[in-house]
Amino acid sequence: MTRTGRTVSVLARRRLVAVLGTIDEFQPRLWLTAVKEGIRTADIVVWLSDGGRGCWRTYAEQFSFYACGILDFYHASQHLWNAARAWLDGRTVQARTWFATARHTLRHGAAQEILDDLRHAQHTPTLSAEVRKTLANVVAYLETHRDHIDYEGYKEMG
């Protein structure tokens, strides 16, 4: 608790597990470390990861029963910027404004608004095929991680 009375979360444990090899070589070592650290009895476990497929496959196969999966906000924001840069020309005030608003909207639990906006943008007649593809990729990325981007809910959980 802070001096102002605000409750803050505290990281109880953090361990580093690394393997010079494949994700398949990494998974058993990661699981062993998680078990040693008490994943099966911990009150709250968070799986915080970027959007890498291997990472989320590991989460789904081994950790989803025990942990809350969260897509790293920085990486989610990076994809929003990719959309703004392609769609609205990243050098413009309009692109920077849309990005700032979209990032804020995502942070505060309204991912559907962003998805609707990007889907609507895909139908703009003047867009090139390349820009449409970029927007489709960002929409697919956010949809894939739909269950992992409730940042407002995570904040409420502490």
C-alpha positions as semicolon CSV with decimal commas, in nm:
position;residue;x (nm);y (nm);z (nm)
1;M;0,000;0,000;0,000
2;T;0,131;0,346;-0,087
3;R;0,143;0,648;0,144
4;T;-0,176;0,773;-0,022
5;G;-0,355;0,449;0,063
6;R;-0,353;0,304;-0,289
7;T;-0,305;-0,073;-0,306
8;V;-0,027;-0,186;-0,538
9;S;0,061;-0,530;-0,666
10;V;0,387;-0,686;-0,562
11;L;0,578;-0,943;-0,762
12;A;0,623;-1,238;-0,529
13;R;0,858;-1,444;-0,743
14;R;1,030;-1,418;-1,076
15;R;1,256;-1,674;-1,234
16;L;1,450;-1,679;-1,557
17;V;1,448;-1,993;-1,770
18;A;1,649;-2,000;-2,092
19;V;1,745;-2,264;-2,345
20;L;1,963;-2,234;-2,649
21;G;1,740;-2,441;-2,872
22;T;1,381;-2,480;-2,984
23;I;1,055;-2,401;-2,807
24;D;1,002;-2,775;-2,773
25;E;1,327;-2,803;-2,578
26;F;1,230;-2,503;-2,369
27;Q;0,881;-2,617;-2,265
28;P;0,973;-2,900;-2,024
29;R;1,232;-2,686;-1,847
30;L;0,988;-2,401;-1,811
31;W;0,721;-2,635;-1,674
32;L;0,967;-2,789;-1,426
33;T;1,063;-2,444;-1,298
34;A;0,697;-2,344;-1,270
35;V;0,616;-2,655;-1,066
36;K;0,918;-2,598;-0,839
37;E;0,800;-2,240;-0,785
38;G;0,450;-2,354;-0,687
39;I;0,235;-2,290;-0,993
40;R;-0,013;-2,554;-0,882
41;T;-0,088;-2,381;-0,551
42;A;-0,022;-2,012;-0,624
43;D;-0,305;-1,766;-0,572
44;I;-0,238;-1,580;-0,897
45;V;-0,009;-1,668;-1,185
46;V;0,033;-1,441;-1,484
47;W;0,162;-1,547;-1,824
48;L;0,283;-1,223;-1,981
49;S;0,406;-1,268;-2,335
50;D;0,439;-1,108;-2,674
51;G;0,238;-1,253;-2,961
52;G;0,484;-1,525;-3,062
53;R;0,299;-1,840;-3,167
54;G;0,535;-2,074;-2,982
55;C;0,486;-1,880;-2,660
56;W;0,108;-1,896;-2,680
57;R;0,114;-2,262;-2,783
58;T;0,317;-2,330;-2,467
59;Y;0,065;-2,129;-2,265
60;A;-0,230;-2,317;-2,414
61;E;-0,074;-2,660;-2,375
62;Q;0,078;-2,627;-2,028
63;F;-0,015;-2,311;-1,842
64;S;-0,367;-2,199;-1,931
65;F;-0,520;-2,404;-1,648
66;Y;-0,301;-2,229;-1,390
67;A;-0,227;-1,883;-1,529
68;C;-0,398;-1,576;-1,663
69;G;-0,257;-1,505;-2,010
70;I;-0,184;-1,142;-2,090
71;L;-0,054;-1,008;-2,420
72;D;0,227;-0,764;-2,354
73;F;0,071;-0,416;-2,394
74;Y;0,383;-0,282;-2,562
75;H;0,354;-0,539;-2,842
76;A;-0,019;-0,485;-2,880
77;S;0,050;-0,111;-2,910
78;Q;0,321;-0,178;-3,165
79;H;0,063;-0,348;-3,386
80;L;-0,172;-0,053;-3,348
81;W;0,108;0,175;-3,466
82;N;0,168;-0,052;-3,766
83;A;-0,199;-0,005;-3,858
84;A;-0,184;0,373;-3,811
85;R;0,138;0,401;-4,008
86;A;0,002;0,203;-4,303
87;W;-0,353;0,337;-4,303
88;L;-0,305;0,703;-4,210
89;D;0,059;0,762;-4,307
90;G;0,264;0,756;-3,989
91;R;0,408;1,101;-4,059
92;T;0,071;1,273;-4,012
93;V;-0,096;1,422;-3,708
94;Q;-0,401;1,215;-3,795
95;A;-0,201;0,891;-3,762
96;R;-0,046;0,995;-3,431
97;T;-0,384;1,107;-3,297
98;W;-0,558;0,786;-3,400
99;F;-0,278;0,579;-3,249
100;A;-0,288;0,767;-2,917
101;T;-0,665;0,729;-2,898
102;A;-0,659;0,362;-3,000
103;R;-0,385;0,284;-2,750
104;H;-0,581;0,457;-2,472
105;T;-0,899;0,276;-2,579
106;L;-0,724;-0,060;-2,572
107;R;-0,570;0,013;-2,233
108;H;-0,913;0,090;-2,090
109;G;-1,095;-0,221;-2,205
110;A;-1,262;-0,130;-2,534
111;A;-1,078;-0,349;-2,783
112;Q;-1,399;-0,402;-2,982
113;E;-1,405;-0,031;-3,073
114;I;-1,056;-0,058;-3,221
115;L;-1,142;-0,376;-3,410
116;D;-1,456;-0,212;-3,551
117;D;-1,255;0,093;-3,655
118;L;-0,989;-0,116;-3,829
119;R;-1,247;-0,336;-4,003
120;H;-1,429;-0,027;-4,125
121;A;-1,100;0,121;-4,248
122;Q;-1,031;-0,192;-4,453
123;H;-1,328;-0,103;-4,675
124;T;-1,195;0,242;-4,767
125;P;-1,197;0,233;-5,149
126;T;-0,869;0,423;-5,194
127;L;-0,654;0,186;-4,989
128;S;-0,389;-0,022;-5,161
129;A;-0,386;-0,400;-5,132
130;E;-0,075;-0,373;-4,914
131;V;-0,246;-0,141;-4,664
132;R;-0,554;-0,363;-4,654
133;K;-0,329;-0,660;-4,581
134;T;-0,157;-0,473;-4,297
135;L;-0,492;-0,380;-4,144
136;A;-0,616;-0,739;-4,183
137;N;-0,303;-0,865;-4,009
138;V;-0,352;-0,628;-3,716
139;V;-0,718;-0,727;-3,685
140;A;-0,622;-1,096;-3,694
141;Y;-0,351;-1,039;-3,430
142;L;-0,593;-0,865;-3,194
143;E;-0,864;-1,125;-3,257
144;T;-0,619;-1,408;-3,190
145;H;-0,535;-1,249;-2,857
146;R;-0,885;-1,133;-2,775
147;D;-0,882;-1,326;-2,446
148;H;-0,543;-1,174;-2,354
149;I;-0,605;-0,800;-2,402
150;D;-0,847;-0,708;-2,122
151;Y;-0,600;-0,461;-1,972
152;E;-0,866;-0,279;-1,772
153;G;-0,971;-0,610;-1,616
154;Y;-0,610;-0,702;-1,538
155;K;-0,561;-0,369;-1,367
156;E;-0,871;-0,430;-1,153
157;M;-0,729;-0,773;-1,057
158;G;-0,413;-0,602;-0,938
